[in-house]
Amino acid sequence: MTKKDYELIAACLGAAYAKFNNSKMLALDDLASRLELEFELDNPKFNTEKFQGRINYWIDKHSND
């Protein structure tokens, strides 16, 4: 996967987090954690903190929608 792929997935997760209520958050948290694990296996240089930061960026961007 490329950086562009990771960015797209972070954007999708961020948009979903911004739209869902608390009952859906646990499912999204689980999905994000599972994706991060797979990304780390796929790419040893994958940075979980940076990925979470991008998700948070997209949450903030979509929260105003």
MMTF fields as JSON, N, C-alpha, C and O atoms, coordinates in Angstrom:
{
  "mmtfVersion": "1.0.0",
  "mmtfProducer": "UNKNOWN",
  "numBonds": 259,
  "numAtoms": 260,
  "numGroups": 65,
  "numChains": 1,
  "numModels": 1,
  "chainsPerModel": [1],
  "groupsPerChain": [65],
  "chainIdList": ["A"],
  "bondAtomList": [4, 2, 8, 6, 12, 10, 16, 14, 20, 18, 24, 22, 28, 26, 32, 30, 36, 34, 40, 38, 44, 42, 48, 46, 52, 50, 56, 54, 60, 58, 64, 62, 68, 66, 72, 70, 76, 74, 80, 78, 84, 82, 88, 86, 92, 90, 96, 94, 100, 98, 104, 102, 108, 106, 112, 110, 116, 114, 120, 118, 124, 122, 128, 126, 132, 130, 136, 134, 140, 138, 144, 142, 148, 146, 152, 150, 156, 154, 160, 158, 164, 162, 168, 166, 172, 170, 176, 174, 180, 178, 184, 182, 188, 186, 192, 190, 196, 194, 200, 198, 204, 202, 208, 206, 212, 210, 216, 214, 220, 218, 224, 222, 228, 226, 232, 230, 236, 234, 240, 238, 244, 242, 248, 246, 252, 250, 256, 254],
  "bondOrderList": [1, 1, 1, 1, 1, 1, 1, 1, 1, 1, 1, 1, 1, 1, 1, 1, 1, 1, 1, 1, 1, 1, 1, 1, 1, 1, 1, 1, 1, 1, 1, 1, 1, 1, 1, 1, 1, 1, 1, 1, 1, 1, 1, 1, 1, 1, 1, 1, 1, 1, 1, 1, 1, 1, 1, 1, 1, 1, 1, 1, 1, 1, 1, 1],
  "groupList": [{"groupName": "MET", "atomNameList": ["N", "CA", "C", "O"], "elementList": ["N", "C", "C", "O"], "formalChargeList": [0, 0, 0, 0], "bondAtomList": [1, 0, 2, 1, 3, 2], "bondOrderList": [1, 1, 2], "singleLetterCode": "M", "chemCompType": "L-PEPTIDE LINKING"}, {"groupName": "THR", "atomNameList": ["N", "CA", "C", "O"], "elementList": ["N", "C", "C", "O"], "formalChargeList": [0, 0, 0, 0], "bondAtomList": [1, 0, 2, 1, 3, 2], "bondOrderList": [1, 1, 2], "singleLetterCode": "T", "chemCompType": "L-PEPTIDE LINKING"}, {"groupName": "LYS", "atomNameList": ["N", "CA", "C", "O"], "elementList": ["N", "C", "C", "O"], "formalChargeList": [0, 0, 0, 0], "bondAtomList": [1, 0, 2, 1, 3, 2], "bondOrderList": [1, 1, 2], "singleLetterCode": "K", "chemCompType": "L-PEPTIDE LINKING"}, {"groupName": "ASP", "atomNameList": ["N", "CA", "C", "O"], "elementList": ["N", "C", "C", "O"], "formalChargeList": [0, 0, 0, 0], "bondAtomList": [1, 0, 2, 1, 3, 2], "bondOrderList": [1, 1, 2], "singleLetterCode": "D", "chemCompType": "L-PEPTIDE LINKING"}, {"groupName": "TYR", "atomNameList": ["N", "CA", "C", "O"], "elementList": ["N", "C", "C", "O"], "formalChargeList": [0, 0, 0, 0], "bondAtomList": [1, 0, 2, 1, 3, 2], "bondOrderList": [1, 1, 2], "singleLetterCode": "Y", "chemCompType": "L-PEPTIDE LINKING"}, {"groupName": "GLU", "atomNameList": ["N", "CA", "C", "O"], "elementList": ["N", "C", "C", "O"], "formalChargeList": [0, 0, 0, 0], "bondAtomList": [1, 0, 2, 1, 3, 2], "bondOrderList": [1, 1, 2], "singleLetterCode": "E", "chemCompType": "L-PEPTIDE LINKING"}, {"groupName": "LEU", "atomNameList": ["N", "CA", "C", "O"], "elementList": ["N", "C", "C", "O"], "formalChargeList": [0, 0, 0, 0], "bondAtomList": [1, 0, 2, 1, 3, 2], "bondOrderList": [1, 1, 2], "singleLetterCode": "L", "chemCompType": "L-PEPTIDE LINKING"}, {"groupName": "ILE", "atomNameList": ["N", "CA", "C", "O"], "elementList": ["N", "C", "C", "O"], "formalChargeList": [0, 0, 0, 0], "bondAtomList": [1, 0, 2, 1, 3, 2], "bondOrderList": [1, 1, 2], "singleLetterCode": "I", "chemCompType": "L-PEPTIDE LINKING"}, {"groupName": "ALA", "atomNameList": ["N", "CA", "C", "O"], "elementList": ["N", "C", "C", "O"], "formalChargeList": [0, 0, 0, 0], "bondAtomList": [1, 0, 2, 1, 3, 2], "bondOrderList": [1, 1, 2], "singleLetterCode": "A", "chemCompType": "L-PEPTIDE LINKING"}, {"groupName": "CYS", "atomNameList": ["N", "CA", "C", "O"], "elementList": ["N", "C", "C", "O"], "formalChargeList": [0, 0, 0, 0], "bondAtomList": [1, 0, 2, 1, 3, 2], "bondOrderList": [1, 1, 2], "singleLetterCode": "C", "chemCompType": "L-PEPTIDE LINKING"}, {"groupName": "GLY", "atomNameList": ["N", "CA", "C", "O"], "elementList": ["N", "C", "C", "O"], "formalChargeList": [0, 0, 0, 0], "bondAtomList": [1, 0, 2, 1, 3, 2], "bondOrderList": [1, 1, 2], "singleLetterCode": "G", "chemCompType": "PEPTIDE LINKING"}, {"groupName": "PHE", "atomNameList": ["N", "CA", "C", "O"], "elementList": ["N", "C", "C", "O"], "formalChargeList": [0, 0, 0, 0], "bondAtomList": [1, 0, 2, 1, 3, 2], "bondOrderList": [1, 1, 2], "singleLetterCode": "F", "chemCompType": "L-PEPTIDE LINKING"}, {"groupName": "ASN", "atomNameList": ["N", "CA", "C", "O"], "elementList": ["N", "C", "C", "O"], "formalChargeList": [0, 0, 0, 0], "bondAtomList": [1, 0, 2, 1, 3, 2], "bondOrderList": [1, 1, 2], "singleLetterCode": "N", "chemCompType": "L-PEPTIDE LINKING"}, {"groupName": "SER", "atomNameList": ["N", "CA", "C", "O"], "elementList": ["N", "C", "C", "O"], "formalChargeList": [0, 0, 0, 0], "bondAtomList": [1, 0, 2, 1, 3, 2], "bondOrderList": [1, 1, 2], "singleLetterCode": "S", "chemCompType": "L-PEPTIDE LINKING"}, {"groupName": "ARG", "atomNameList": ["N", "CA", "C", "O"], "elementList": ["N", "C", "C", "O"], "formalChargeList": [0, 0, 0, 0], "bondAtomList": [1, 0, 2, 1, 3, 2], "bondOrderList": [1, 1, 2], "singleLetterCode": "R", "chemCompType": "L-PEPTIDE LINKING"}, {"groupName": "PRO", "atomNameList": ["N", "CA", "C", "O"], "elementList": ["N", "C", "C", "O"], "formalChargeList": [0, 0, 0, 0], "bondAtomList": [1, 0, 2, 1, 3, 2], "bondOrderList": [1, 1, 2], "singleLetterCode": "P", "chemCompType": "L-PEPTIDE LINKING"}, {"groupName": "GLN", "atomNameList": ["N", "CA", "C", "O"], "elementList": ["N", "C", "C", "O"], "formalChargeList": [0, 0, 0, 0], "bondAtomList": [1, 0, 2, 1, 3, 2], "bondOrderList": [1, 1, 2], "singleLetterCode": "Q", "chemCompType": "L-PEPTIDE LINKING"}, {"groupName": "TRP", "atomNameList": ["N", "CA", "C", "O"], "elementList": ["N", "C", "C", "O"], "formalChargeList": [0, 0, 0, 0], "bondAtomList": [1, 0, 2, 1, 3, 2], "bondOrderList": [1, 1, 2], "singleLetterCode": "W", "chemCompType": "L-PEPTIDE LINKING"}, {"groupName": "HIS", "atomNameList": ["N", "CA", "C", "O"], "elementList": ["N", "C", "C", "O"], "formalChargeList": [0, 0, 0, 0], "bondAtomList": [1, 0, 2, 1, 3, 2], "bondOrderList": [1, 1, 2], "singleLetterCode": "H", "chemCompType": "L-PEPTIDE LINKING"}],
  "groupTypeList": [0, 1, 2, 2, 3, 4, 5, 6, 7, 8, 8, 9, 6, 10, 8, 8, 4, 8, 2, 11, 12, 12, 13, 2, 0, 6, 8, 6, 3, 3, 6, 8, 13, 14, 6, 5, 6, 5, 11, 5, 6, 3, 12, 15, 2, 11, 12, 1, 5, 2, 11, 16, 10, 14, 7, 12, 4, 17, 7, 3, 2, 18, 13, 12, 3],
  "groupIdList": [1, 2, 3, 4, 5, 6, 7, 8, 9, 10, 11, 12, 13, 14, 15, 16, 17, 18, 19, 20, 21, 22, 23, 24, 25, 26, 27, 28, 29, 30, 31, 32, 33, 34, 35, 36, 37, 38, 39, 40, 41, 42, 43, 44, 45, 46, 47, 48, 49, 50, 51, 52, 53, 54, 55, 56, 57, 58, 59, 60, 61, 62, 63, 64, 65],
  "secStructList": [7, 7, 2, 2, 2, 2, 2, 2, 2, 2, 2, 2, 2, 2, 2, 2, 2, 2, 2, 7, 7, 2, 2, 2, 2, 2, 2, 2, 2, 2, 2, 2, 2, 2, 2, 2, 2, 2, 2, 2, 2, 2, 7, 6, 6, 7, 7, 2, 2, 2, 2, 2, 2, 2, 2, 2, 2, 2, 2, 2, 2, 2, 2, 6, 7],
  "xCoordList": [0.847, 0.0, 0.892, 2.043, 0.327, 1.074, 0.572, -0.462, 1.322, 0.909, -0.467, -1.292, -0.695, -1.988, -3.129, -4.217, -2.881, -3.895, -4.197, -5.359, -3.138, -3.325, -4.092, -4.956, -3.78, -4.462, -5.946, -6.79, -6.261, -7.658, -8.418, -9.54, -7.824, -8.483, -8.661, -9.708, -7.65, -7.766, -8.892, -9.651, -8.999, -10.06, -11.436, -12.354, -11.575, -12.858, -13.209, -14.353, -12.234, -12.488, -12.832, -13.739, -12.121, -12.402, -13.812, -14.506, -14.238, -15.596, -16.627, -17.65, -16.363, -17.296, -17.367, -18.457, -16.213, -16.205, -17.01, -17.741, -16.883, -17.57, -19.081, -19.824, -19.543, -20.981, -21.681, -22.874, -20.949, -21.585, -21.734, -20.984, -22.717, -22.914, -22.093, -21.374, -22.198, -21.366, -21.548, -20.599, -22.724, -22.954, -22.148, -21.852, -21.796, -21.019, -19.509, -18.716, -19.113, -17.699, -16.862, -15.739, -17.385, -16.611, -16.298, -15.196, -17.247, -17.016, -15.956, -15.087, -16.022, -15.016, -13.639, -12.64, -13.58, -12.302, -11.697, -10.496, -12.528, -12.063, -11.563, -10.506, -12.319, -11.915, -10.58, -9.685, -10.443, -9.196, -8.018, -6.94, -8.216, -7.143, -6.738, -5.553, -7.722, -7.426, -6.708, -5.782, -7.132, -6.452, -5.007, -4.103, -4.786, -3.428, -2.533, -1.384, -3.041, -2.251, -1.878, -0.74, -2.842, -2.57, -1.589, -0.723, -1.729, -0.818, 0.613, 1.569, 0.751, 2.083, 2.701, 3.908, 1.886, 2.392, 2.79, 3.779, 2.023, 2.282, 3.497, 4.257, 3.667, 4.722, 5.369, 4.772, 6.569, 7.24, 7.47, 7.673, 7.441, 7.641, 6.328, 6.324, 5.217, 3.923, 3.937, 4.381, 3.444, 3.457, 2.026, 1.229, 1.717, 0.367, -0.035, -1.167, 0.887, 0.57, 0.238, -0.685, 0.986, 0.725, -0.633, -1.382, -0.939, -2.218, -3.364, -4.353, -3.237, -4.265, -4.407, -5.514, -3.291, -3.33, -4.107, -4.85, -3.936, -4.669, -6.156, -6.994, -6.49, -7.9, -8.49, -9.576, -7.774, -8.261, -8.411, -9.352, -7.509, -7.626, -8.947, -9.669, -9.256, -10.479, -11.726, -12.781, -11.624, -12.766, -13.088, -14.243, -12.055, -12.273, -12.822, -13.711, -12.29, -12.716, -14.185, -14.907, -14.631, -16.009, -16.988, -18.197, -16.508, -17.416, -18.277, -19.35, -17.818, -18.567, -19.599, -20.352, -19.643, -20.596, -22.015, -22.936],
  "yCoordList": [-1.178, 0.0, 1.241, 1.213, 2.303, 3.547, 4.535, 4.324, 5.608, 6.666, 7.202, 7.531, 7.283, 7.759, 6.84, 7.313, 5.539, 4.582, 4.789, 4.818, 4.936, 5.153, 6.45, 6.503, 7.491, 8.777, 8.647, 9.201, 7.928, 7.718, 6.983, 7.361, 5.953, 5.185, 6.047, 5.991, 6.841, 7.74, 8.749, 9.052, 9.265, 10.221, 9.573, 10.181, 8.365, 7.653, 7.39, 7.587, 6.948, 6.713, 8.014, 8.045, 9.079, 10.373, 10.849, 11.342, 10.705, 11.102, 10.26, 10.778, 8.974, 8.088, 8.447, 8.51, 8.683, 9.082, 10.36, 10.479, 11.304, 12.585, 12.434, 13.252, 11.422, 11.253, 10.346, 10.511, 9.387, 8.387, 8.868, 9.721, 8.301, 8.608, 7.641, 6.794, 7.768, 6.991, 5.482, 4.731, 5.029, 3.589, 2.962, 1.768, 3.734, 3.218, 3.398, 2.821, 4.18, 4.493, 3.258, 3.133, 2.356, 1.167, 0.335, -0.198, 0.222, -0.524, 0.163, -0.502, 1.478, 2.212, 2.113, 1.961, 2.198, 2.04, 0.669, 0.548, -0.349, -1.705, -1.819, -2.398, -1.271, -1.305, -0.588, -1.115, 0.601, 1.359, 0.583, 0.549, -0.035, -0.818, -2.019, -2.314, -2.693, -3.851, -3.43, -4.106, -2.321, -1.821, -1.442, -1.752, -0.778, -0.396, -1.617, -1.598, -2.666, -3.895, -4.475, -4.889, -4.497, -5.019, -4.13, -4.625, -2.825, -1.902, -2.075, -2.011, -2.292, -2.524, -3.807, -3.86, -4.841, -6.081, -5.88, -6.446, -5.078, -4.816, -3.909, -4.073, -2.96, -1.962, -1.699, -1.029, -2.211, -2.012, -0.537, -0.208, 0.347, 1.778, 2.503, 3.715, 1.772, 2.4, 3.038, 2.429, 4.278, 5.046, 5.192, 5.957, 4.446, 4.443, 5.825, 6.258, 6.521, 7.838, 8.831, 9.635, 8.766, 9.653, 9.322, 10.222, 8.034, 7.613, 8.117, 8.64, 7.965, 8.468, 9.978, 10.511, 10.658, 12.103, 12.498, 13.48, 11.736, 12.011, 11.725, 12.464, 10.663, 10.384, 11.567, 12.045, 12.038, 13.165, 14.423, 15.192, 14.639, 15.774, 15.692, 16.683, 14.52, 14.359, 14.4, 14.838, 13.949, 14.091, 15.57, 15.978, 16.374, 17.816, 18.459, 19.309, 18.051, 18.629, 18.31, 19.157, 17.102, 16.687, 17.001, 16.882, 17.393, 17.692, 18.912, 19.067, 19.762, 20.976, 20.767, 21.685, 19.564, 19.273, 19.154, 18.912],
  "zCoordList": [0.0, 0.0, 0.0, 0.438, -0.497, -0.564, 0.483, 1.117, 0.647, 1.559, 1.153, 2.005, -0.131, -0.642, -0.196, 0.132, -0.184, 0.286, 1.76, 2.165, 2.568, 4.006, 4.256, 5.132, 3.491, 3.643, 3.313, 4.017, 2.263, 1.882, 2.981, 3.316, 3.536, 4.592, 5.842, 6.487, 6.188, 7.344, 7.119, 8.04, 5.902, 5.592, 5.744, 6.294, 5.267, 5.389, 6.844, 7.254, 7.626, 9.047, 9.757, 10.588, 9.441, 10.068, 9.767, 10.656, 8.52, 8.153, 8.894, 9.341, 9.024, 9.728, 11.213, 11.782, 11.844, 13.25, 13.456, 14.438, 12.551, 12.695, 12.569, 13.111, 11.875, 11.623, 12.627, 12.883, 13.2, 14.048, 15.484, 15.959, 16.155, 17.56, 18.416, 17.885, 19.718, 20.629, 20.496, 20.722, 20.14, 20.04, 18.907, 18.948, 17.918, 16.791, 16.994, 16.25, 17.977, 18.166, 18.485, 17.996, 19.287, 19.633, 18.402, 18.274, 17.51, 16.277, 15.422, 14.858, 15.326, 14.558, 15.192, 14.489, 16.519, 17.22, 16.935, 16.692, 16.966, 16.69, 15.254, 15.005, 14.319, 12.915, 12.716, 12.055, 13.28, 13.14, 13.727, 13.134, 14.878, 15.507, 14.654, 14.499, 14.113, 13.258, 11.974, 11.528, 11.388, 10.194, 10.506, 9.731, 11.626, 12.013, 12.156, 11.713, 12.763, 12.903, 11.542, 11.32, 10.645, 9.304, 8.544, 7.822, 8.709, 8.033, 8.549, 7.776, 9.851, 10.428, 9.883, 9.643, 9.685, 9.106, 7.647, 7.182, 6.939, 5.532, 5.333, 4.379, 6.238, 6.09, 7.456, 8.298, 7.68, 8.973, 9.326, 10.494, 8.333, 8.591, 8.881, 9.099, 8.884, 9.146, 10.529, 11.502, 10.603, 11.845, 12.362, 11.818, 13.419, 13.989, 14.49, 14.277, 15.154, 15.697, 14.576, 14.703, 13.497, 12.363, 11.731, 11.35, 11.624, 11.073, 11.947, 11.433, 13.253, 14.172, 14.049, 14.117, 13.87, 13.679, 12.432, 12.442, 11.362, 10.127, 10.309, 9.793, 11.034, 11.33, 12.095, 11.766, 13.116, 13.911, 13.065, 13.264, 12.135, 11.21, 10.447, 10.34, 9.924, 9.13, 9.998, 9.539, 11.25, 12.169, 12.323, 12.2, 12.594, 12.771, 11.494, 11.548, 10.369, 9.083, 8.794, 8.269, 9.132, 8.828, 9.942, 9.742, 11.096, 12.205, 11.923, 12.505, 11.047, 10.727, 9.628, 9.304, 9.05, 7.965, 8.478, 7.698]
}
